[in-house]
Amino acid sequence: MKNNSCSLRFKIAVFIITTAIIAFAFIHSSMPSQQSAEESGNVLGFLQCILDFLGLESGLNDHIVRKTAHFIEYTALGVMLTFCAYSFNRIKPYKFLPHIAGAGLLTAVIDETIQLNVPGRAGMITDVWLDFSGVLTGAVLMLVAFVIYIRIRQNKFSE
């Protein structure tokens, strides 16, 4: 029977990247509000410079930058959690979707819980839902990509 899992090296690399994304989220959640606001302000200023250079009007503000960052960060986590699933079953990584969703939701809950203990920060259930929707988006995007990849591969070998 053919082995459907990936090499140990691949599994380790995917696990390290996934862990790094989670650590990144937790580190940013543990930042005091002033430091976090300064970081968001820097990103907002950078984005505003780009939009000004392109001659585009924007309605960007600190809130939009923060929420978009949450979503993108957790979309990346969803992508990597799906790669973890793929590393164990290259043919049917979708079988791990409940595990991906559970790990993503748990990470989002822990992330917001961390903020409850940081001065000037607040853990919000709406951010948990935003983060979780990012995880699901990343997972679905990768599962679709895997299905396309598998079908292309099957067509090449059947010709």
Phi, psi and omega per residue, in radians:
M1 nan 2.403 -3.090
K2 -1.272 2.420 3.109
N3 -1.382 2.121 -3.082
N4 -1.685 0.036 3.132
S5 -1.697 2.881 -3.123
C6 -1.541 3.031 3.139
S7 -1.160 2.787 3.109
L8 -1.080 -0.657 3.103
R9 -1.035 -0.799 3.132
F10 -1.080 -0.804 3.130
K11 -1.030 -0.768 -3.139
I12 -1.124 -0.779 -3.137
A13 -1.076 -0.771 3.141
V14 -1.132 -0.731 3.121
F15 -1.098 -0.735 3.139
I16 -1.122 -0.778 3.134
I17 -1.122 -0.740 3.123
T18 -1.085 -0.792 3.117
T19 -1.087 -0.667 3.127
A20 -1.125 -0.681 3.107
I21 -1.134 -0.748 3.108
I22 -1.118 -0.761 3.112
A23 -1.069 -0.721 3.105
F24 -1.013 -0.792 3.138
A25 -1.105 -0.799 -3.098
F26 -1.187 -0.656 3.105
I27 -1.103 -0.778 3.134
H28 -1.177 -0.552 3.095
S29 -1.237 -0.451 -3.122
S30 -1.531 -0.015 3.102
M31 -1.270 2.405 3.031
P32 -1.047 2.715 -3.039
S33 -0.999 -0.679 -3.118
Q34 -1.114 -0.781 3.134
Q35 -1.152 -0.725 3.125
S36 -1.126 -0.739 3.131
A37 -1.121 -0.672 3.120
E38 -1.124 -0.752 3.120
E39 -1.107 -0.778 3.111
S40 -1.116 -0.673 3.100
G41 -1.090 -0.671 3.104
N42 -1.135 -0.745 3.109
V43 -1.130 -0.762 3.113
L44 -1.038 -0.786 3.117
G45 -1.067 -0.736 3.120
F46 -1.092 -0.838 3.134
L47 -1.100 -0.680 3.139
Q48 -1.129 -0.673 3.086
C49 -1.070 -0.757 3.126
I50 -1.103 -0.812 -3.131
L51 -1.136 -0.684 3.081
D52 -1.093 -0.757 3.124
F53 -1.047 -0.672 3.134
L54 -1.407 -0.092 3.138
G55 1.288 0.474 -3.111
L56 -1.804 2.414 3.028
E57 -1.399 2.554 3.092
S58 -2.429 2.669 3.034
G59 -1.866 0.446 -3.105
L60 -1.118 2.469 2.997
N61 -2.543 3.084 -3.081
D62 -1.026 -0.713 -3.118
H63 -1.076 -0.807 -3.134
I64 -1.115 -0.738 3.129
V65 -1.077 -0.791 -3.126
R66 -1.114 -0.801 -3.103
K67 -1.194 -0.662 3.088
T68 -1.135 -0.699 3.101
A69 -1.078 -0.764 3.084
H70 -0.974 -0.877 -3.069
F71 -1.106 -0.797 -3.121
I72 -1.128 -0.766 3.133
E73 -1.020 -0.772 -3.115
Y74 -1.403 -0.397 2.988
T75 -1.144 -0.750 3.078
A76 -1.056 -0.693 3.096
L77 -1.109 -0.751 3.092
G78 -1.046 -0.702 3.083
V79 -1.062 -0.848 -3.088
M80 -1.220 -0.647 3.068
L81 -1.096 -0.600 3.100
T82 -1.235 -0.635 3.019
F83 -1.093 -0.639 3.065
C84 -1.048 -0.800 3.113
A85 -1.066 -0.770 3.132
Y86 -1.051 -0.650 -3.105
S87 -1.131 -0.406 3.118
F88 -1.663 -0.446 3.120
N89 -2.630 1.702 -3.081
R90 -1.267 -0.318 -3.111
I91 -1.552 -0.722 -3.076
K92 -2.303 1.099 3.135
P93 -1.154 -0.348 3.136
Y94 -1.126 -0.339 3.101
K95 -1.068 -0.370 -3.102
F96 -1.652 0.119 -3.090
L97 -0.952 -0.737 3.082
P98 -1.060 -0.619 3.109
H99 -1.209 -0.724 3.110
I100 -1.068 -0.865 -3.134
A101 -1.088 -0.756 3.139
G102 -1.106 -0.772 3.122
A103 -1.142 -0.691 3.123
G104 -1.155 -0.749 3.126
L105 -1.158 -0.754 3.108
L106 -1.069 -0.737 3.107
T107 -1.078 -0.756 3.133
A108 -1.113 -0.718 3.129
V109 -1.141 -0.776 3.111
I110 -1.101 -0.744 3.140
D111 -0.996 -0.826 -3.136
E112 -1.278 -0.527 3.079
T113 -1.157 -0.662 3.081
I114 -0.980 -0.746 -3.086
Q115 -1.139 -0.405 3.107
L116 -1.130 -0.384 -3.083
N117 -1.849 0.208 -3.122
V118 -1.932 2.245 -3.126
P119 -0.970 2.253 3.080
G120 1.437 -0.029 -3.139
R121 -1.907 2.790 3.122
A122 -2.456 2.275 3.024
G123 -1.366 2.310 -3.069
M124 -2.202 2.358 3.114
I125 -1.099 -0.561 3.116
T126 -1.127 -0.579 3.072
D127 -1.240 -0.584 3.055
V128 -1.060 -0.784 3.137
W129 -1.158 -0.674 3.105
L130 -1.119 -0.807 3.130
D131 -1.081 -0.790 -3.124
F132 -1.112 -0.664 3.092
S133 -1.154 -0.573 3.040
G134 -1.118 -0.768 3.102
V135 -1.037 -0.838 -3.129
L136 -1.110 -0.672 3.101
T137 -1.084 -0.839 3.128
G138 -1.078 -0.724 -3.136
A139 -1.135 -0.805 -3.132
V140 -1.119 -0.748 3.105
L141 -1.011 -0.781 -3.120
M142 -1.234 -0.674 3.117
L143 -1.108 -0.696 3.067
V144 -1.106 -0.755 3.111
A145 -1.080 -0.719 3.118
F146 -1.117 -0.738 3.125
V147 -1.077 -0.781 3.114
I148 -1.082 -0.790 3.130
Y149 -1.036 -0.814 -3.118
I150 -1.111 -0.728 3.140
R151 -1.162 -0.705 3.103
I152 -1.100 -0.765 3.132
R153 -1.095 -0.751 3.123
Q154 -1.092 -0.702 3.126
N155 -1.159 -0.645 3.127
K156 -1.157 -0.699 -3.102
F157 -1.396 -0.317 -3.137
S158 -1.550 -0.198 -3.131
E159 -1.372 nan nan
